[in-house]
Each structure stands twice: as C-alpha cells, then as structure tokens.
Amino acid sequence: MNIEGFEAGAVTIREIAGQSARNATQDDVYRAGWLFTDAARSLTQLVEDLRDEVSTFPGRFVLRDDEGADPAARIATAVAELDALVRAFATAQQHAGLFHSAFSHIAVEVDPNAEQQ
C-alpha cells in the first residue's frame, strides 16, 4: 500500500476543501462533479482492497489486543466497518455521478450587454 501517496492526496484535498468555491465557473463545477465521481470510485476500490487485506490478518499474523479483548472480534468489527465504508463511498459515487450528469446540461449564456468586470 502506498500510504505516503494516500496521505499526500488527503493533505491536498484538505487544502482544497479549505478554499472557497464562491467564484467557481460553470467549467469548474462540471469538472468537480467528474472528479467527485472519480474520487469516490477510487476510494471505494481502495477501501475494498484494504477490507480484503485486513480480513487476512488473523491467518497471517499473531495478533493481540491492547485492552485484552479477542483480536479476531476486533478484526471482524474492523472488516464490518470497512464494508460500511465501501457502501458509503459507492453511494457517494452514485450521487456524484447523478450531480455531474444533471449539471452537464447547464450552459452559461453570455449577455453581450452585461458590463465587463
């Protein structure tokens, strides 16, 4: 797993999220819709892969729980939560795609009488 690349991507997303979208153009919004869809699809795949990998830990490693609980039970809980996250990202992908599809029909008309700023 390229955790450094994933971390760098998360940092970039946090930086972008901290900026205002107030002056977005129609093209910016259209492209953002596609990028939301693509990001959600990529995150779905990443979480699926991570879920599959985590589920193999009991057979690959000697595990212990730092609170004395059953490590297998903790892994089962972690896998269940990753399953929920897969479903959430898949839902986000669906909604992002629907947004992108709806917004793709929007065009900005130029008013030749409008004042230039």
C-alpha positions as CSV (number, residue, x, y, z in Angstrom):
1,M,0.0,0.0,0.0
2,N,1.3,3.4,-0.9
3,I,0.4,5.1,2.3
4,E,2.6,8.1,1.6
5,G,0.8,8.8,-1.7
6,F,-2.5,8.4,0.0
7,E,-1.5,10.7,2.8
8,A,-0.3,13.3,0.3
9,G,-3.6,13.1,-1.6
10,A,-5.5,13.6,1.6
11,V,-3.4,16.6,2.5
12,T,-4.1,18.1,-0.9
13,I,-7.9,17.5,-0.6
14,R,-7.9,19.2,2.9
15,E,-6.1,22.2,1.4
16,I,-8.5,22.5,-1.5
17,A,-11.5,22.0,0.8
18,G,-10.3,24.9,2.9
19,Q,-10.6,27.2,-0.1
20,S,-13.8,29.0,-1.1
21,A,-15.7,27.7,-4.1
22,R,-17.6,31.1,-4.3
23,N,-16.1,32.2,-7.7
24,A,-16.4,28.8,-9.4
25,T,-17.1,28.9,-13.1
26,Q,-19.5,26.5,-14.8
27,D,-16.5,24.6,-16.1
28,D,-15.0,24.3,-12.6
29,V,-18.3,22.9,-11.3
30,Y,-18.6,20.5,-14.2
31,R,-15.1,19.2,-13.8
32,A,-15.5,19.0,-10.0
33,G,-18.5,16.7,-10.5
34,W,-16.5,14.3,-12.6
35,L,-13.6,14.5,-10.1
36,F,-16.0,13.7,-7.2
37,T,-17.3,10.7,-9.1
38,D,-13.8,9.5,-9.9
39,A,-12.5,10.1,-6.3
40,A,-15.4,8.2,-4.8
41,R,-14.9,5.3,-7.3
42,S,-11.1,5.2,-6.4
43,L,-11.9,5.4,-2.6
44,T,-14.4,2.5,-3.0
45,Q,-11.7,0.4,-4.6
46,L,-9.1,1.3,-2.0
47,V,-11.4,0.5,0.9
48,E,-12.4,-2.8,-0.7
49,D,-8.8,-3.8,-1.1
50,L,-8.0,-2.7,2.5
51,R,-11.0,-4.6,3.8
52,D,-9.9,-7.8,2.0
53,E,-6.3,-7.3,3.3
54,V,-7.4,-6.7,6.9
55,S,-9.6,-9.8,6.9
56,T,-6.5,-11.9,6.3
57,F,-4.6,-10.6,9.3
58,P,-5.7,-13.4,11.7
59,G,-4.2,-16.0,9.4
60,R,-1.0,-14.1,8.7
61,F,0.0,-12.5,12.0
62,V,-0.1,-13.4,15.7
63,L,-2.4,-10.7,17.0
64,R,-3.1,-9.3,20.4
65,D,-5.5,-6.6,21.6
66,D,-4.1,-3.8,23.8
67,E,-7.2,-4.0,26.0
68,G,-7.2,-7.8,26.3
69,A,-10.2,-8.3,24.0
70,D,-10.3,-11.0,21.4
71,P,-8.3,-9.8,18.4
72,A,-10.4,-11.8,16.0
73,A,-13.5,-10.0,17.2
74,R,-11.8,-6.6,16.7
75,I,-10.8,-7.7,13.2
76,A,-14.4,-8.7,12.5
77,T,-15.6,-5.3,13.7
78,A,-13.0,-3.5,11.6
79,V,-14.0,-5.5,8.5
80,A,-17.7,-4.8,9.1
81,E,-16.9,-1.0,9.4
82,L,-14.8,-1.2,6.2
83,D,-17.8,-2.9,4.5
84,A,-20.0,0.1,5.6
85,L,-17.4,2.5,4.3
86,V,-17.4,0.7,0.9
87,R,-21.2,1.1,0.8
88,A,-20.9,4.8,1.8
89,F,-18.4,5.6,-0.9
90,A,-20.4,3.6,-3.5
91,T,-23.4,5.7,-2.6
92,A,-21.3,8.9,-2.8
93,Q,-20.1,7.8,-6.2
94,Q,-23.7,7.3,-7.4
95,H,-24.8,10.7,-6.1
96,A,-21.7,12.4,-7.5
97,G,-22.4,10.8,-10.9
98,L,-26.0,12.0,-10.8
99,F,-24.9,15.5,-9.9
100,H,-22.4,15.5,-12.7
101,S,-25.0,14.2,-15.2
102,A,-27.5,16.8,-14.2
103,F,-25.1,19.7,-14.2
104,S,-23.6,18.7,-17.5
105,H,-26.7,20.0,-19.2
106,I,-26.1,23.5,-17.8
107,A,-24.6,26.2,-20.0
108,V,-23.8,29.8,-19.2
109,E,-25.2,32.3,-21.6
110,V,-23.2,35.4,-22.2
111,D,-25.1,38.6,-22.1
112,P,-23.5,40.9,-24.7
113,N,-25.0,43.9,-22.9
114,A,-23.5,43.0,-19.5
115,E,-20.8,45.2,-18.0
116,Q,-17.3,43.7,-18.1
117,Q,-15.7,43.4,-14.7
